Amino acid sequence: MSVERRRSVRTPFKASAEIIDEAENTRSTSQVCDLSLHGCFVQLSNPFPEGTPVTIEIYKDEDFVETPATVVFFQPKCGMGLTFTGLEPQFAAILKKWITQSKVTARHI
């Protein structure tokens, strides 16, 4: 049985994302499938190793969030969990809005 390490519950969420690994000078297109105020899980066939510092850009409707993050775990050929490491207040407000909207939508399904 795995130990839950998340600081907050992740909410099912769908959005497009770009993951930038500055050290390797790579940019990967991905999909976010769950989200919290402290991190997310992104689907990626070639996830980065644990501990890799990245920048993530998440796009949904007219809003976007850009923040530094660190890979905290990965599942080969599936994706990786990221923890946000420097979320600015204006982007935190957008995350809160998205999470609230996702919870409301989930209740109506």
C-alpha positions as CSV (number, residue, x, y, z in Angstrom):
1,M,0.0,0.0,0.0
2,S,1.4,3.4,-1.0
3,V,1.7,6.3,1.4
4,E,-0.2,9.4,0.4
5,R,2.2,12.4,0.2
6,R,0.0,15.0,-1.4
7,R,-0.6,18.2,0.6
8,S,-4.1,18.6,-1.0
9,V,-6.6,16.4,-2.8
10,R,-6.3,16.3,-6.5
11,T,-9.5,16.9,-8.6
12,P,-10.1,15.3,-12.0
13,F,-9.3,17.9,-14.5
14,K,-8.6,18.1,-18.3
15,A,-6.4,20.7,-19.9
16,S,-3.5,20.9,-22.3
17,A,0.0,21.5,-21.0
18,E,3.5,22.2,-22.1
19,I,6.3,20.9,-20.0
20,I,9.7,22.6,-20.4
21,D,12.9,21.0,-19.2
22,E,15.4,23.9,-19.3
23,A,18.4,21.8,-18.5
24,E,17.8,19.5,-21.5
25,N,16.3,22.3,-23.7
26,T,13.2,20.2,-24.4
27,R,9.5,21.0,-24.6
28,S,6.8,18.3,-24.4
29,T,3.1,18.7,-25.1
30,S,0.9,16.9,-22.6
31,Q,-2.5,16.6,-21.0
32,V,-3.2,17.4,-17.3
33,C,-5.6,14.8,-15.9
34,D,-5.8,15.9,-12.3
35,L,-5.0,19.1,-10.4
36,S,-4.6,20.6,-7.0
37,L,-3.3,23.9,-5.6
38,H,0.1,22.2,-5.0
39,G,0.6,20.0,-8.1
40,C,-0.8,17.9,-10.9
41,F,-0.5,14.7,-12.9
42,V,0.3,15.0,-16.6
43,Q,0.0,12.2,-19.2
44,L,3.3,11.8,-21.0
45,S,4.6,8.7,-22.8
46,N,8.2,9.6,-21.9
47,P,8.0,11.1,-18.4
48,F,11.1,12.9,-16.9
49,P,13.0,11.3,-14.0
50,E,12.1,12.0,-10.4
51,G,13.7,15.3,-9.2
52,T,13.7,16.9,-12.6
53,P,13.0,20.7,-12.3
54,V,10.6,21.8,-15.1
55,T,8.3,24.7,-16.0
56,I,4.7,23.8,-16.7
57,E,2.3,25.8,-18.7
58,I,-1.4,24.7,-18.4
59,Y,-4.0,26.0,-20.8
60,K,-7.8,25.9,-20.4
61,D,-10.3,28.1,-22.2
62,E,-9.0,31.7,-22.0
63,D,-6.8,31.1,-19.0
64,F,-3.3,29.7,-18.4
65,V,-1.0,29.0,-15.5
66,E,2.8,29.0,-15.7
67,T,4.9,27.8,-12.8
68,P,8.1,26.0,-11.9
69,A,7.6,22.5,-10.7
70,T,9.5,19.3,-9.8
71,V,8.8,15.8,-10.9
72,V,8.0,13.9,-7.7
73,F,7.1,10.5,-9.3
74,F,6.6,9.0,-12.7
75,Q,5.0,6.0,-14.3
76,P,6.8,4.7,-17.3
77,K,4.9,5.2,-20.6
78,C,2.0,6.9,-18.6
79,G,2.9,10.2,-17.0
80,M,4.3,12.0,-14.0
81,G,3.3,13.8,-10.9
82,L,4.5,17.3,-10.4
83,T,4.7,19.5,-7.4
84,F,4.5,23.3,-8.0
85,T,7.5,25.0,-6.5
86,G,7.0,28.8,-7.1
87,L,3.3,29.5,-7.9
88,E,2.6,33.2,-8.2
89,P,-0.6,34.6,-6.6
90,Q,-2.3,35.4,-10.0
91,F,-1.8,31.8,-11.1
92,A,-3.0,30.4,-7.7
93,A,-6.2,32.4,-8.3
94,I,-6.7,30.7,-11.7
95,L,-6.0,27.2,-10.2
96,K,-8.6,27.9,-7.4
97,K,-11.1,28.9,-10.1
98,W,-10.4,25.7,-12.2
99,I,-10.6,23.4,-9.2
100,T,-13.9,25.0,-8.1
101,Q,-15.4,24.6,-11.6
102,S,-14.2,21.0,-11.8
103,K,-15.8,20.1,-8.4
104,V,-19.1,21.7,-9.5
105,T,-19.0,19.8,-12.8
106,A,-18.2,16.5,-11.1
107,R,-21.3,16.9,-8.9
108,H,-23.6,17.3,-11.9
109,I,-22.3,14.2,-13.7
